[in-house]
Amino acid sequence: MSALMTTAAAQARYPLTQGVNPWLVTVSVMLPTFMEVLDTAIASVALPYIAGSLSASNSEATWVLTSYLVANAIILPASNWFARRFGRKRFLLICVTIFTVASFFCGAAPSLGVILLARVLQGAGGGALQPLSQSILLESFPVQKRSMSMAAYGLGIVLAPVLGPTLGGWLTDTFSWRYAFYINIPFGILAFVLITRFVHDPPYIKNAKVGAFDNIGFGLLMVWTGSLQIVLDKGQEDDWFGAVWVRWAVAALVVALIGWIWHSWTNPNSLVDLHVLRDRNFRTGCFLIALLGMCIYITIAILPLYYQEILGYTAFTAGLVVGPRGIGSFIGSPVVGFLGSRIDNRKLLSAGFVGFAVCALAFGTVDLDIGPYTLLIPITITGFALSFVFVPLSTMMMATIPNKDMGAATGLGNMLRNIGGSIGISMATTAVIRRAALHQNELGAHLSPSNAVFQQKAQLVGHYLAHAVGPAQATPGAMGLLYGLMQQQSALMAYVDVFRWTALLAFFCAIAAWLFKKPKQHAAPPPGMH
């Protein structure tokens, strides 16, 4: 009897969560989101080690990031249907299980093919974690307390990029890159236990009537996104359209994309409702969020590679160096929250992109003599500037979307952000390879044996090496050392090119931000977009 009274009292106190303290629900749904965000940041600093361990190049290792993002983007639009079909709690548990099991297979992968397959499964499991967690969290608190819950949620989103590179680097250097994936297993098990215990489906989810799944739309989405990623990742290895398979892949991409657009526009029960693109602000926001994904993921993937491949930093040191980006976001989040209701969001958005662009230009001034703290301020400001992009962008693009279309809009926006990020990583790694080869040819033209300066330097290096390897090996050793320096300098110039192109892209976004139509009044940022 007393147990029944206690349960009734708890349900009266916390009616929205069926008697469970909403902060326990917050912790339960925060864990899978934190795990998913942490995983992307951890993997970025481990890429050179993954490449070396699995006999792959650095460009092939970046497929570990792009395959995850593409699978994540594909599952995002379908997450709402699955949640209503299987129940939100059950689907969240399924996603956590898939993500955790796939993390084990990522860590245990014996080859590049196995880890890519595991990353696809991991991306499919992780795609729904953030939108599901946010929807549960928003419904667990009364309206007047939702700001506190979202602040706690945002804190977790910000902390993951701070801890991710440093934790991933430490695990990689201390144990192995495999532990950067194994770390998800205890988090996943704990999340599964907490969700099972404290999360419950509301009545409208339990009694929901769900229509048939859009198999055609989902299939076309998989074909065009998969074809796009394969072409971007593998095309440069086979001379693009010089290879027959690339031409066929591009044809499949074009046909599937046109078919997907037509199907999504004409089918009232399509997986992705493209009619929300009629809204001018949302169209502009989709364009900008795709470019934002490119900018962000280029820096996430390329900056740690630069420190490790060009400067020879360990994974832990590279993680420490890029970690302050999250600290900048942590500082900027309350500032933009304070200014968001007082200043035109277009101004904040434009200022954020300009700040990001200036920092990218600072990255483009690097040389071989920089230290760990040289880019500390630009890296920190990058995170601060991105705070002025995320919230104003989601606020402006959703300001004129009706509530009934909010779910379709947030799903499409998140999908485009991930696809943009995947395209950005592929383009950046291709550019690094191609530009390095170009700069090596340009530098090599000035290093002919008849060049007097080259002869002088080669003789000086040869005299130095003669004491260590003997006169017979001194000249070949000197040539090999100078060639290695030329390769290092060529790669440095390629990274500088990519950083500068990223800055130009961010400056373009700062101008494009003024395509937004100013809403009559400021709107609160919608759930699901960050």
Secondary structure, 3 states (H helix, E strand, C coil): CHHHHHHHHHHHHCHHHCCCCHHHHHHHHHHHHHHHHHHHHHHHHHHHHHHHHCCCCHHHHCHHHHHHHHHHHHHCCCHHHHHHHHCHHHHHHHHHHHHHHHHHHHHHCCCHHHHHHHHHHHHHHHCCHHHHHHHHHHHHCCHHHHHHHHHHHHHHHHHHHHHHHHHHHHHHHHCCCCHHHHCHHHHHHHHHHHHHHHCCCCHHHHCCCCCCCCHHHHHHHHHHHHHHHHHHHHHHHHCHHHCHHHHHHHHHHHHHHHHHHHHHHHCCCCCCCHHHHHCHHHHHHHHHHHHHHHHHHHHHHHHHHHHHHHCCCCHHHHHHHHCHHHHHHHHHHHHHHHHCCCCCHHHHHHHHHHHHHHHHHHHCCCCCCCCCCCCHHHHHHHHHHHHHHHHHHHHHHHCCCCHHHHHHHHHHHHHHHHHHHHHHHHHHHHHHHHHHHHHHHHHHCCCCCCCHHHHHHHHHHHHHHHHHHCHHHHHHHHHHHHHHHHHHHHHHHHHHHHHHHHHHHHHHHHHHHHHCCCCCCCCCCCCCCC
